[in-house]
Amino acid sequence: MFTGLVEEIGTVAELDSHDETGGTSLTITLPPSSKLLEDAALGDSIAINGVCLTATALSSSGTGTAQPPSFKVGIAPETLRLTNLGALTTGSAVNLERAVRADTRMGGHFVQGHVDTTAEIVRIAHDGNALTFRFRPREAEREAVMRYVVHKGFIALDGTSLTVTRVDDSEGWWEVMLIAYTQEKVVIARKKEGDSVNVEVDVLAKYAEKSMAGYLGAQSGTALFKPIIEGMVRDLVAQASK
């Protein structure tokens, strides 16, 4: 579980599509002063651009060494299909966050690191010193994702917990705004129109929908309650986000 508050921006050192295991691995380097891996252990979960991955190798910089700290993760084929990780290249910047601890302040929202789809940046507009980004999810998952995107609700984009400032269900897009401080701390601010981001909708909305579907008997195949349930889920998520 993660919070959606980015701890560090790392740099892709290598994306190896044919590593020693026969699969795909990703190596990330960190700034020399980074403390992200101070108490890390093999097998720990680290979110890379919002994707929960397992650390398979760790290398912390020691005194007198010129090597920056780094770590490696394995990427499953399903992860490559659902996310934008396969498009990373050497030098790409990525958002990083360690899994939360029991004593962590929950400053963002509940983020699982399980990406639902990717979305394209279709518009970037300046609003004072803030930036407004408009996103449209890819067509295959558009309807399934948009049902959980509500005005003032939470959404995780490349692992960053953000608030939806505007949504248009008919055209299939939503917007978020980045203040000047956030622009310096996350990779989305470095992207341009046409680039993609990983999207994870609020998991609490999914649980609410499934619970209500079971209560109303919609799981038996009756479509009568579907629009009612969807409307109730939107209202509940919007109220919880205020």
N, C-alpha and C positions, 0 to 999 in steps of 0.2 A: 504494500500500500504506500502511496505517495501523497504529497500535498499539492503538487503543481507549482511549488515555489522553487525556481531554478537555483541550484547552489553554485554551479560553475559552468562556464562555457569551455568545452574541450575542442580539440582539433583531431580530425581523422588522420591517422598516420598510414593506415592501410586497410583496404577492404579486399580480403582474399576470398575469392569465390571457389577456390579449390585448395583448402588448407590441408594440414596433415591428417585430419579426420575424414577427409573426403567431402566436407561440407563448406559452409561459408563462415568466416570469422571477421571480426571488426576490431581493430586496435585503435585506441584513443589515447592521445597524449594530453597532459594537463599543464597549466602554467607552473613554472618552477616553485612558486610559493604556495601552490595549492595544498590544502589539508584534507581534500576529499577522501583520500585513501588511507588516512592516518590509522584508523582502526578497522580497516577493511580486511576481509578474509575471503579466501576462495569459496565460491558458491554464493556469495552475497548478491543481492539484487541491486542493480543500478539502472535507472531509467535513462535511456538515450533518445532524445527527441520524443519523449513520452512513451517509449517502448520499454517494458520491463524485461531486462535481460540478465543473464547469470554471468558473473565474473569467472573466467576460466584461467586467467593469469593476471598477476599483479606485479608491478615494478615501481617501488617507491624510490625517489631520489635520495641518496645519502650524502653525507658530508664529503666534499672533495670530488664529487662526480658531476659531470656536465650533462648527464642524461636526465631529462625531465621525468616526473612520475607518469606512469602509463598503465593501462589495463587492457585486457582482451576479453571479448565476449563471443559466443557462438550465436548464429542467427538461423532459425529454422526456415524451411521453404515457405511455410504458411505465413510467417512473419514478413518475408520478402514480398509475398503477394499482397498483403494487406496494408503495408506501410511504405514510406518513401526511403527506407534505409538503403535499399538496393541502388538508389540514385546518388548516394554519397560518393565523393571522390576525395583523393588525398588533398588535405588542406581545408575541407569543409568544416564549418563550425557547427557544433551540436550542443544542445542543452543537456545538462547532467543533473541528476538528483539521486541521492541515496534513499533507500527505503526508510520510512519513518520508524521511530522508536516509541515506546510507550510514554516517554516523558517529552515528546516533541509537541510544540505548540502547533495546532492545526490552523495555519494562517491562510491556506487556500481552500481546497475542498477535497473530498475523497476521490483520489485518482488511482486507478488500478494498474495502469500501464498496459492495458489491453485495448489496443487501437481498433476502432470500429470501421474506419475508412480513411481516405485522404481527401483533402479539399484543395482546390486551386484558388490562389489569390487573384481575384478578378478586378479589384480596384483598391488603390491606395490614395488617400486624400489627407491633406494637412488641415488641422483644425487648431489654430494657434501653434503651440509647441507640441501638440499631441498628433498622433497619426491614427487615422481610421482605416481599418483593413476590412474588405468585404471578401467572403469566402463562399464558394459553391462546391459542395461535395460531388464526388464522381457519380455518374448517373446510376451505376449498378446498385449503390446503397443510398441514393439520395432520399427516396421516400422514407426508408427505414430510419435514417438519421434525423431528418428534419422534424419528425414527430416529437423528438426529445429536446429540440432547440427552442427555448422560449425567451422572450424579452426579460432581461435582468437575471436570467438563469446562468448557471455555471457551464463552462465548456473548457476542455483541455486541448490546446493546440500546440503541437510539438512539445507536449509535456508542461506547458505553461497554463496555470489556472487563470482564466479570464472571464469577464462578465459580458454577456451578449447585450449590445446596446441597441440593436435593431434586427428584425427578422422579417423575411418575406417568404411565406410558405408557397405562394402561388408561383413565384419565380425561382424558389429553391436556393436562397442565400441568407446569410446572416452577417452582421458586422460586430467588430470589437474595437475598442480604442486603447492605444498604448500611450501612457503619459511619458514625459521625458525620462524619468528615472528608469521605467521599465524598458524603454528603448535601448538603454545601455547594458541591460542585464540578460536579454533573451535574443535568440537568433532570428525570430520572426522579423524584427526591425531591420535586419540586414537583407531580407528577401525582397524580391520585386514581383510585379504582376506577372502571372504565368507560372510562378513557382508553386510548389505544393507543400502542405503541412499535414502532419498526422492528427487525426481527430478522435477524441474519446468523449462521448456524451456523458452526462451525469448518470451514474449507475443507479442512484436512488430513484430516478424516474422510471427505470426499467423494472425495478422491484415493485414500485407502486402500481405500475400498469399490470404486471402479472398477478399481483395480489387481488386487484380489483376485477380482473378478468375471471379469476377463479371464483370470486365471491358472486359474481353476476351470472356465472354459468357460461361465459363466452368461450371457454375452452372446449365445450362440447361441439363447437362448430357453428353456433348461432352468431350471425354477423350483426344482429340488431343492436347490440350494445357497444359495438366497436367505436362509433363516433362519440358516444357518451363517455366511454372510458378514456379515449384520447383527450377529450376536452377536460375531464376531471384531472388527468395527469398533468396537463399544462398548467391548470390553476394551482395545483398543489406545489409544483416545482417553482412557479412564480412566487407564491407566498413564502415558501421556504427560503428563497433567495433574497428576500427583502431585509 
